[in-house]
């Protein structure tokens, strides 16, 4: 194994492997006694509606079945704009509230997907070249002699796992909640045999969130979170920041939502010394990722469109990003997913590197 392969292997992160439990109403009937006991607690929190489930537990029609009566949050608890324009959101919230009472269920947070095929137009080898060159010089090599020996390929796989757990509900209002969440996004050089197919980059994003449904007519959701994002690396490859994020969403019209996030970075030192852990890994990250992002989500039957825009709002050195996503049905449970990214911040290691990426794969859970 070459020096470059050894250094890449040492940087490869163990990717979280977890079975994602996507909560559905049908999952609740699998343990009817537990559900009914949990519903008794939920009923006291607000208006409920009774639902009778009579479909089979699984797709095997030979299984014995039984009817179970459960209580879910009544649609009357939601604003008319949500009930009439986006009933999927009501159903999602009903399902999450019911599943949150089941200790065996982890809920989807952000979209969960696997993209076996993505193409990046500008692979970033700069930081890895610096690291390998430094290691080579420590062993008596000449500066720069390892540059370009074996680079990252344009083709790679990308996957995202995002889960959350509801800690508490109904603290200040009937529909507020405290949640913890974790999002893992990995970039895998699965087709690069020259350097042992490493995970090029893995971003970890734990957060704790408080959300509620405001009474404003123009805003249908608000939340605040404490967010940490890091790529788990050390030295010159380390990237991380801590933020307080304020978010809001509005059901704009039939089957569409506007969703925005604005953040304030918790201050760190302005000095960037890769060998001092107390220093700032990336003091200029806001120059590239800005101070927030805006999403537009629209449902077209069984397909979804998502648009994300981000900008640093600096006219002299303007930078930002655009991401488009199209979700379409493949089977009853699995959807196809096409995505396009253009700009800065495709990953933390590439926060200051312009990138364009096309991807195709499957989506296991979506925003809506």
ABEGO torsion letter per residue (X at the ends): XBAAAAAAAAABBBBBBBBBBBBBAAAAAABAAAAAAAAAAAAAAEBBBBBBBABBABABAABBBBBBBBBBBBAAABBAAAAAABAAAAAAAAAAAAAAABAABBBBBBBBBBBABBBBABBBAAAAAAAAAAAAAAAGBBBGAABGABBBBABBBBBBBBBBBBABBGAABAABBBBBBBBBBBBBBAABAAAGGBBABBBBBBBBBBBBBBABAABABBBBBBBBBBAGBBEAABBBBBBBBBBBBBBABBGBBBBBBBBBBBBBBABBBAABAABBABAAAAAAAEAEBBBBBBBBEABBBBBBBBBAGBAABBBBBBBBBBBBBABAABBBBBBBBBEBGABAAAAABBBBBBBBBBBABBAX
